[in-house]
Amino acid sequence: MPKIKCVNEMGDWKLVLESCNKLIAENKDKRKDVADLAVNATVNLGKWDQAREWIEHVDSNNENLSFWNAILSIKKEDYDEAERQIKANRLLIYNQISQLLTFSSNHSADSLIRLQQLFELEEIIGIKRYEKSIALKQGILAEQAPDQQIDLQNRITNLKEIWSDRLVGNTRSLVVWQKIVSVRSLMFNKSEELDFWLDFCKLALKEHKTELCKSTLDSIKQELAGKHQNNRVVELELLELEYKYKSGIIKEEDAIKRVEHFLEKNSDIDNKLKAKMYYKCAIWIRDREEEEISAGRTDQILELIGKSTLLNPKLIKGWHLLGVMYSEVMQNSRSET
C-alpha cells in the first residue's frame, strides 16, 4: 500500500493501476483498500470500463466519489446525473474550504483546483448538451443545421481560449496540470490540444518525470498518425530526443549531434524553435561540466549560442548565457596570467 500511494503521488497512473491489479490478484480482500487509487488512475488513463468496475468498491464517504461519478456520468451522456454529482461534490468542498484556508494554504489550493475542475465539468456539459440537441434536430430542421454547427464550433473555440487563459493562472506543476487534464480530456483529445500537451511533456522533463513524458509523447504520436501536422511532428521529434538525453538513453555528445543533424536536415523548421534547441544544447554541455569547462567545450558552447542568437536575436536567455560565458573566459584568462 505505501508503495502504491507513493507511485500515485508521482502521477505514474499506469504503474498505479498495475500495482492495484497485482495486489488484488494476490488478495481480493484488499480491493476496497486500493479502490480510490485505482479509480483515480483509470480516470486519468481514460480507461472508463475499468473505472466503473473499481468505483463500485470505493468507500461511500470518500470525498472524491461524487467527483468521479460526475466524470463517469458525462461519459455515459447522463448529464442530469453528472450535474447532481457536481453539486454534491461542490457542497462538500464549500464545507471544507473555509476551515482549510485557516490551517493550510496547500490544502486550500487543492480545494480551489477542485472547484475549477467542477466548473469545467459544467462547461463541458453545456457544450455536450448543445451538440446533442443539434444532432437531434438535424433530421427535423435540416435548414438550420449549418448555422448551428458554426455556432457549436465557435463555442468550442471560445472554450479552448478560456481554458488556455485560465491555465496561466494555475501553478505550473505536474500535480496541478494532471488534475486539470483529468477533466479536460473529456472534451478534447491530445491532437486537438497540442500546445498544451507539448508544454505538458516539457514540464514532465523539467520535473524529471521522464517516463510520463515518454508515454505522453507516444500517445500524441499515435493520435497524429495519418494527420498533416508536419510542424508539430518536428517538435515531437525534438522533444523525444530531449527525453532520450535526459533519461540517459543517449549521451550528451550523441544527443547534440542528433539535434544539430535534425535541425540542418529540416530547413523549414521555424527559426525560433531552432534557436531554442541550439540554446538547450549549450545548456546541456554547460550543466554536464562539473569542473572548469575546457577551452574546447567553451568554444562549442559559444558556437551553439551564436547559432541560437543569430536565428532569434530576441532570445534573451541566449544573450544572457553568452554574457556569462564571455565573463568566465575573461576571468580564466586573468587567473592564468
Secondary structure, 3 states (H helix, E strand, C coil): CHHHHHHHHHCCHHHHHHHHHHHHHHCHHHHHHHHHHHHHHHHHHCCHHHHHHHHCCCCCCCCCHHHHHHHHHHHCCCHHHHHHHHHHHHHHHHHHHHHHHHHCHHHHHHHHHHHHHHHHHHHHHHHHHHHHHHHHHCCCCHHHHHHHHHHHHHHHHHHHHHHHHHHHCCCCCHHHHHHHHHHHCCCCCHHHCHHHHHHHHHHHHHCCCHHHHHHHHHHHHHHHCCCCCHHHHHHHHHHHHHHHHHCCCCCHHHHHHHHHHHHHHCCCCCHHHHHHHHHHHHHHHHHHCCCCCCHHHHHHHHHHHHHHHHHCCCCHHHHHHHHHHHHHHHHHHHHHC
